């Protein structure tokens, strides 16, 4: 069945080369200018792909990882290699800011409901908040290696605790909570708000997708391939959640009632990482030098 589904979706998947194979497209997001913006983690650059497919590349600090649209009409990103938070305007102007904690390893980043941008410091077990003026506040995380981050439907920020095997929550005034996962060594990474008022996340260590309600109730869904190593997750334009499967070179879809479909990308070794909805489709970053567009089945 999985092979049949993969072949059926072969035509709706299109792959666009955006960099050299060693540049490392890693994460991506739609911008306020209608373009697709993506990090080139090994090149130290941010790329932009416009609606006509033209690519522009801007140099930034070392190892830009996750990128998100900010509340100020710019793109904000984590610079894991320089331990800074970067900002790039749609005209390509770049600036960056150093958190108080040195060598913190910023990774996840997302706009908050308070007009600021929130981020994780994975190597320091801290959560950061940066205003549009560049003022940074830090809070201790309630567990180890905070990774991806997303705004929740409850006015708080949520994040995965990759080595703490839990999902964390932080309020706008810095109060934190951790919700342990039922599966040991699940190693959660990606996180996104779903259309059902819950948070959905990937368990890269367990080969599962998780769902957590705002009251902390966790449900886990095993993937057809438990070695798929799900990485990033996003809400799709079809009311389902879509996620990358780094271990098998594929993309998965899960409905809010837990039905899972697995799709093949053209190459098993393409290393899909970030995924985002854009222009009515799903786009994922392939670390081997391309972006893939997946048309949503109707």
C-alpha positions, 0 to 999 in steps of 0.5 A: 500500500505504501509503495502504491501511495508513493507512486500515486503522488510522484507527479504532484511532487516537484523538486526545485534546486536552490543551492549547491548540494552542500549548502544545506537547505534546512528550514523554510517559511512564507514571507509577507512579500509572497516569497518563500524564505529558507535557511542554508545551514551549511552556507551561512545564508538565507535564501529567497525564492519568489513566485517566478522561481528566482533565487536570491541569497543573503549571507548571514552568521554561521549555521542559520537553522529555523526561520519564522515570520516576525510580527514586524514584517521581517523574517527572524531566524536562529544562528546556531553557529554564532549563538545569535538571533538574526533578522532579515528584512524583505529588502535583504537588510540583515541584523543580529542580536546576542542573547545574554547567555553565551554559547546557548545554541539558539534553535527554534523560533516563533512569533508570540501573541505579545508582539515579540519573537520567542526562541529556544537556547537548546545548549543552555536549557533556556527560553528567550524572548526578543522584542522588535527593538532587540531587547532579550529576556531569558527564562530557564526551561523546565527540561533539557534541550528545548528545540522547536517552538510554536505559539499555542491557542491558549496565549502561551508558547509551547516547545519540545524538550528533546532530551527531557522527553517532554513538551514544555509551555511558557506563559508571557510572564515566564512561568513554565510547565513540562508535560512528560511523554508516555514513550521513553526516549521519544526525543520530540523535535518539531512542533506546530499548532493544529487546526483542532486547538491542540499542539502536534509534534514529532517523536524522532526517536520513537517514530511517532506523531504526538498530540497534546491538548492545552490541559496537557493530555498527550496522545501518540500515533505510531508511524507505518515505518517506525524508523522514519525519524519524523523531524518537522511538522506543520498545519496544511491547507487541507486541515491535516498536519504534514511532517517530514520523515528524514529517515526514509526520505518522505513526507507524512500526513496525519488527520486530526483523528489520527489517520496517517498517510505516507508519501515518497519523495523522489530520492530516499536520501534527500534529507527532508527537514523543515516543512511549511504550507505556502501558496496552497501547497506544502513545501519542504527543505531538502538538505541535499540542495533543493526545495520540494513542493507537494500538492495537496490531494483533493 
